[in-house]
């Protein structure tokens, strides 16, 4: 008989080892899934995890994509992880990401054709504000009316998508676009563009911001009182309240930070890789970031690695659909599977598995 | 502005529009009554939608399609059950994973099913009853799922209120430790509840792809699962109020679709977002004030159970 025994404290070894184990298990299960689809599993896994980085033919294109895709994922996931640690579930990052892009692009388009260096910083501020504002709705409703923040933040994603469609088809439509939906191409306007900073690396301002945010979050969690309060509220809510941590303040702060960072990611995406406000410029980074946050064990440095890995599956998935004809949705299922395995093997962190029954009478 | 809309047809289509939400919400209500919070309703619904669609197209039989949808939803919920009940994973995170996985898997299965028409689900022949003016259109000219959804709500209400099974289920949801001490198999009961919830969500999803739309497109459920979760809160965990909440939501959906069709002066996107906004508004009203809904929430909701003894 297998039996679970609670560990007195979480195992440090397994905390680090579970994400690796989960990735390995996902590769095995994913291989089975690809085999069922009639693809060679070894080739499929190699195409997803190896070829984007080291294949002579494709690597020159796909290697820079790694940072392009990891940037927004890391930015959003770092913000989300703070709330998740404190038991505040902002799962509407996709909506905040869209609103950040709309606010940022809106400021830029309103100022068009002004050509000063000040436009881009202004757009960044507007992007953060847009995401923050959108996250404040569930935060305020939660603190004022005790409304469930999970449902409100998620439902607001659908509202944001509709606002995006209305912007792309109406208010922000390119007047010189010949009637096609979508805004002016921001990435081609020098004062508003978020260009590749070092050619061939994929490094853009969003990646720079992601690295800064990861370092800041790490320092905050390790050294700052707010980081301590976040951890305390998550692990022992009652103790946190006795220690004078205000749950309302923490909710507003965590939601605000994660919303602002999601908005920032949206702004960098719409001015760089995506280029314009269009009906579907958002590609679900806000949802994938949830997986990234967990895969990184809600730890900023872990999220940095997890974001890179998840970006790799995106690029590898595209490559596999291009070279092997693997359905593009397969990679989404693959990413979901990763989260399943991660949650399952997390058991090893908090419990010991013992064989045989306990000796004392049950 | 509403001149061109026939109220009888409006009410009849409102009933059809709310069926997926009723089914998914009543399933989730049972799950939550057992003390489990499954946020994967959206994922289970869309799996039901594609499994039901594929089965119906393959067999040419809509009834087998609905069965396939229920099985698809239940199988997906089994993953959630095993992870949360046996591997003791966080229910919020696992539910989210279920939704993300379900969306991906469904769109993978659904490759090549775009643009196909499923076999039609016929209206239940009620003879002369359906010829009654207005009332016949509203009450007696629906397919069997519409009636089944109301019967299921009634059955869940009766079981929870009057039977021993219902009492045990509620006990597990209120205090799993007490239920365990009395000798009830907490994990087993919760697994059964989770699978019932999955089957209901799958059935609701199949209704979307087989009757309501009826065809397959990626992301066809469009947040219906999340709205079902909100309706459970709105209903303060009472079965009959699910019906009320779902009809309210269905009414708004149908109304805004009619306004879109009638060419109202409001842009389409603002009409399309109205059901979500109103759901949020209703959530706020229900969760604030003295008689707030959360007082009714099962006490052990979202907590995992590990028998230490």
Interface residues (C-beta under 8 A of the other chain):
Chain A: X4 X6 X37 X89 X91 X141 X144 X145 X146 X147 X148 X150 X151 X152 X154 X155 X156 X157 X158 X159 X162 X163 X165 X166 X169 X170 X287 X288 X290 X291 X294 X327 X329 X330 X331 X332 X333 X334 X335 X336 X337 X339 X340 X343 X344 X346 X347 X350 X351 X362
Chain B: X39 X79 X83 X87 X88 X89 X90 X92 X93 X94 X96 X97 X98 X100 X101 X102 X103 X104 X105 X107 X108 X110 X111 X218 X222 X223 X226 X227 X229 X230 X233 X267 X269 X270 X272 X273 X276 X277 X279 X280 X283 X284 X287 X288 X292 X294 X306 X308 X309
